[in-house]
Structure formats: C-alpha cells, structure tokens
Amino acid sequence: MFESKDPNKSDNNSNIGLGIGLGMSIGSGVGTALGVAMDNIAMGLPIGIGFGIAIGVAFTKSKEKR
C-alpha cells in the first residue's frame, strides 16, 4: 500500500555511467590519433581519455537540466 523510498536511489535515472563509457571509448580513439600526430601515443591516449570523460559527463549533466 505504501511504498518506502530508498534513500540511496535517486529519482532521476542518470546515465552518467553510459556517458563515461562512451566518452572513454571515443576519447581513446581521439587520443590515439592525437598520439600518432604528436609521435607519442603514451602521452596522447590519457589526454584523449580525460577529454572524453569530461565531455561524456558534461553531456549527461546537460541532458538532466532540460
């Protein structure tokens, strides 16, 4: 009859994990291309993954505000 709310469960279904996963996969591709262009893949890959995660998180947060 009465539903108890779980305090750990948020009302909005955030897809932040999906955003991070997509950001990492896209960022790793961009980072590899950036690393090849800079002739240093070991440095380009973390930069690309970092940018991809930041964009993925920002994209999921911007969709929540609408």
C-alpha positions as CSV (number, residue, x, y, z in Angstrom):
1,M,0.0,0.0,0.0
2,F,2.7,2.5,1.0
3,E,6.0,2.4,-0.9
4,S,9.1,3.1,1.1
5,K,11.7,5.2,-0.7
6,D,15.2,4.0,-0.8
7,P,17.4,7.0,0.3
8,N,20.3,5.8,-1.9
9,K,18.2,5.7,-5.0
10,S,17.8,9.0,-6.9
11,D,14.5,10.0,-8.6
12,N,16.1,10.8,-11.9
13,N,17.7,7.9,-13.8
14,S,21.1,9.3,-14.5
15,N,23.1,7.8,-17.4
16,I,26.4,9.0,-16.1
17,G,28.0,5.6,-16.4
18,L,26.9,5.5,-20.1
19,G,28.4,8.9,-20.6
20,I,31.7,8.0,-19.0
21,G,31.9,4.7,-21.1
22,L,31.1,6.4,-24.3
23,G,33.5,9.3,-23.5
24,M,36.3,6.9,-22.7
25,S,35.8,4.9,-25.9
26,I,35.6,8.0,-28.1
27,G,38.4,9.6,-26.2
28,S,40.7,6.7,-26.6
29,G,40.2,6.8,-30.4
30,V,40.9,10.6,-30.4
31,G,43.8,10.1,-28.0
32,T,45.3,7.5,-30.3
33,A,45.0,9.8,-33.3
34,L,46.4,12.7,-31.2
35,G,49.3,10.5,-30.0
36,V,50.1,9.4,-33.6
37,A,50.1,13.1,-34.6
38,M,52.4,14.0,-31.7
39,D,54.5,10.9,-32.3
40,N,53.9,9.9,-28.6
41,I,50.9,7.5,-28.2
42,A,51.6,7.0,-24.5
43,M,51.0,10.7,-23.9
44,G,48.1,11.2,-26.3
45,L,46.0,8.4,-25.0
46,P,45.5,9.6,-21.4
47,I,44.8,13.1,-22.7
48,G,42.1,11.9,-25.1
49,I,40.5,9.7,-22.5
50,G,40.5,12.6,-20.0
51,F,38.8,14.9,-22.5
52,G,36.4,12.1,-23.5
53,I,35.3,11.5,-19.8
54,A,34.9,15.2,-19.3
55,I,32.7,15.6,-22.4
56,G,30.7,12.5,-21.5
57,V,29.9,13.6,-18.0
58,A,29.1,17.2,-19.2
59,F,26.8,15.8,-21.9
60,T,24.8,13.6,-19.4
61,K,24.6,16.5,-16.9
62,S,23.3,18.9,-19.7
63,K,20.6,16.4,-20.6
64,E,19.4,16.3,-17.0
65,K,18.8,20.0,-16.8
66,R,16.4,20.1,-19.8
